[in-house]
Amino acid sequence: MDLLQILAEAFRSAIAPTAAFYALAAIGLNMHFGYTGLLNFGQVGFMLVGAYGVAISVNTFGLPLPVGFLVGVLCAVVLALLLGIPTLRLRADYLSICTIAVAEVLRLLYRAQFAAPLTGGVYGLQGFARSFYDVNPFPRGSYGLLGVNFTHQALWVMVVGWGLVGVACAISWMLVHSPWGRVLKGIREDEDAVRSLGKNVFAYKMQSLVLGGVFGALAGGVWMLAQQTVTPELFMPQVTFYLWAMLLLGGAGRTFGPVLGAIIMWFLLSIFDGLLRGAAAEGLLPFLSNSDVGALRHAFVGLALLLLIIYRPQGIIGKREEMLVNVK
């Protein structure tokens, strides 16, 4: 078992494009839950409309890629309005049920046969990422970074993905440390008290839902550029729960909490995968087959998260008071 190779691969997963997309979507979820106290279990729905907004605009209507991203963002805004107007006055547990239901209904609609001329149905869409890779500034080849290698395409996606994560973190930090952000935190702690001060709680919740949804849509769009294909099955409800795990691992209500959580989550998944496969290959775990590794590594990560919740529920860099959310 090559431990150095396992560590290198784990580091590669921690900084790979996929980690960046999840971090960006988790930043949006942090805006919903960490700062406003909204229990959104349908963040993957915003990722879906953002990804399909890009793919349909470029592939079906022949629009430029930047316009496609603008369409994806507008789709996220529309979804936030349609979702928020009837649900943001609900209690937190009912809100969570509505959000996960809406996300799953969207996935089923996008894969339906009647939508196939527009969305590609169960087969999805391809061929919408060519213009993105045509402007890749990195020459063709392989590039090393701290002992791991990335192709020129992966490196280009990494630069864009982590660049968007940096911009999202900066926007979140500035907004949260403004009077607007202090109102959001007040809503999270006690929305009745904020309402008694004359603030329109519903309007602030809607603004938070829209902003977090836009981050999710951008994450979905760039994720599909890396995949170079988009299918409804990529937007299963498990994606949202991955985001929740990353958010709680890093620390809710902290600017860099979602980013740290995404990095650590993918590092743990990769290192457990490598250790289990290496142990099975050397006969240390003869009862373990390669098909079992995927499920077992998630079990180990789940155990680690369980211990974290018990001994440090605020997350690695979170504050304990950030978790005391009023869900009445």
ABEGO torsion letter per residue (X at the ends): XBAAAAAAAAAAAAABAAAAAAAAAAAAAAAAAAAAGBBBAAAAAAAAAAAAAAAAAAAAAGBBAAAAAAAAAAAAAAAAAAAAAAAAABBAAAAAAAAAAAAAAAAAAAABAAAAAAAGEAAEBBGAAAAAAAABABBBEBBBBGGBBBBAAAAAAAAAAAAAAAAAAAAAAAAAABAAAAAAAAAAABAAAAAAAGBBAAAAAAAAAAAAAAAAAAAAAAAAAAAGBBBAAAABAAAAAAAAAAAAAAEBGBAAAAAAAAAAAAAAAAAAAAAAAAAAAAGABAABBAAAAAAAAAAAAAAAAAAAAAABAAEAABBAAAABBBAX
